[in-house]
Amino acid sequence: MFQNFGLIPSVRGGAVLVPAATRTRREFLDFVIDGRPVSSLFDGQDVVSALATDLPPRALSREVDRLLLRGPSSLPDGRQVLYCCPECGDLACGAITAMITRHDDLIIWRDFRRQDSQDRELESYPDAGPFRFSADQYRNALEQVRSTQNW
């Protein structure tokens, strides 16, 4: 049985925290599974999806290719970054990663982890996934990112 996969516009609010520190407002496309934002599975984590809408078009297209398994993983073990630091996007700040695999007409997201380097996994999320999507629905949702200018 497949879960429904989609994307929704989301915002991480900005703020002035102390006179010399700010929290940058970020707009991004959040992953949605069966009507629930995936980010809600990681409450307390200050992250945005890898599909930040302020990325240059080429970088956003690269992220789509990576999620579609058409480009190389950003991590040497084949894991994919789903959520990253909202300030800089750097893995060193911590990211939520998962294994994404394709089997015929099925896409599977499994083995969710928090990482802060290419080889160090800090925490696993055993209650997250695995999630199974129709490859066509998954591809169509992600391909819309390339063709939609304003989310």
C-alpha positions in Angstrom: 0.0 0.0 0.0 1.2 3.5 -0.9 1.2 6.6 1.1 0.2 9.9 -0.5 3.2 12.2 -1.1 3.1 15.9 -1.8 4.6 19.3 -1.0 3.3 22.3 0.7 4.7 25.8 1.1 6.0 26.4 4.6 7.7 29.2 6.4 10.2 29.3 9.3 9.6 32.6 10.9 12.3 35.2 11.3 13.1 37.2 14.5 15.5 39.4 16.3 16.7 37.2 19.2 19.1 39.6 20.9 20.6 42.9 19.6 23.3 41.1 17.6 21.6 37.9 16.6 18.7 37.2 14.2 16.7 34.2 13.1 16.4 34.3 9.3 12.9 33.9 7.8 13.0 30.9 5.3 10.4 29.8 2.9 10.6 26.2 1.8 8.5 23.3 0.4 7.7 20.8 3.2 7.2 17.2 2.4 3.7 15.9 3.2 2.8 12.3 3.7 -0.9 11.4 4.0 -1.7 15.0 4.7 0.9 15.4 7.5 4.0 17.6 7.1 7.1 15.3 7.6 8.8 18.1 9.6 6.2 17.5 12.4 7.9 14.1 13.0 11.0 16.0 14.2 9.4 18.4 16.6 12.0 20.6 18.3 14.4 20.5 15.4 15.0 23.9 13.8 15.3 22.7 10.2 13.9 23.5 6.8 13.6 21.1 3.9 16.2 20.8 1.2 13.7 22.5 -1.1 14.2 26.1 0.1 12.4 28.4 -2.3 15.1 31.0 -2.2 17.7 28.6 -3.7 18.9 29.6 -7.2 17.0 27.6 -9.8 20.0 25.4 -10.7 20.5 24.5 -7.0 16.8 23.7 -6.5 16.8 21.6 -9.6 19.9 19.7 -8.2 18.0 19.0 -5.0 15.0 17.7 -7.0 17.3 15.4 -9.0 18.9 14.1 -5.8 15.5 13.3 -4.3 14.5 11.6 -7.5 17.7 9.5 -7.3 18.9 11.0 -10.6 21.9 12.7 -9.1 24.6 11.7 -6.6 23.8 11.7 -2.9 25.3 14.6 -1.0 26.6 12.0 1.5 29.1 9.2 0.8 26.9 6.4 2.3 24.0 7.2 -0.1 21.8 8.8 2.4 19.8 11.9 1.3 19.5 15.2 3.2 15.8 15.9 3.7 16.0 18.8 6.2 19.0 21.1 7.0 20.1 24.1 9.0 17.8 27.1 8.1 20.6 29.6 8.5 23.3 28.1 6.3 22.3 24.6 5.0 25.5 23.1 6.3 25.6 19.5 7.4 27.9 20.4 10.3 25.0 22.3 11.9 22.9 19.1 11.8 20.5 17.6 9.2 17.7 15.0 9.0 18.7 12.4 6.5 17.1 9.2 5.2 17.7 6.3 2.8 15.7 6.7 -0.4 15.4 3.7 -2.6 13.4 2.9 -5.7 12.0 -0.6 -6.6 10.1 -0.6 -9.9 7.1 1.7 -9.3 7.8 2.1 -5.6 9.8 4.8 -3.8 10.8 4.1 -0.1 12.0 6.5 2.5 13.4 4.7 5.5 16.0 4.9 8.3 15.6 8.5 9.3 18.6 9.9 11.2 20.0 13.2 12.5 23.6 13.7 11.3 26.2 16.5 11.8 28.9 15.2 9.5 29.2 12.9 6.5 30.0 9.9 8.7 28.5 10.6 12.2 24.9 9.8 12.9 23.7 11.3 16.1 20.2 10.1 16.6 17.8 7.8 14.8 14.0 8.2 14.5 12.6 4.7 14.7 9.0 5.9 14.7 9.5 7.7 11.3 8.8 5.5 8.4 9.3 3.6 6.4 7.1 5.4 3.9 6.2 3.9 0.5 5.1 6.1 -2.4 3.9 5.5 -6.0 7.0 6.4 -8.1 4.8 8.3 -10.5 3.1 10.4 -7.8 6.5 11.1 -6.2 8.1 12.1 -9.4 5.2 14.3 -10.5 5.1 16.2 -7.2 8.9 16.9 -7.3 8.9 17.8 -11.0 6.4 20.5 -10.2 9.1 22.3 -8.2 11.0 23.0 -11.4 8.0 24.3 -13.3 6.4 26.4 -10.5 7.9 29.9 -10.0 5.9 31.1 -7.0 4.8 28.7 -4.3 
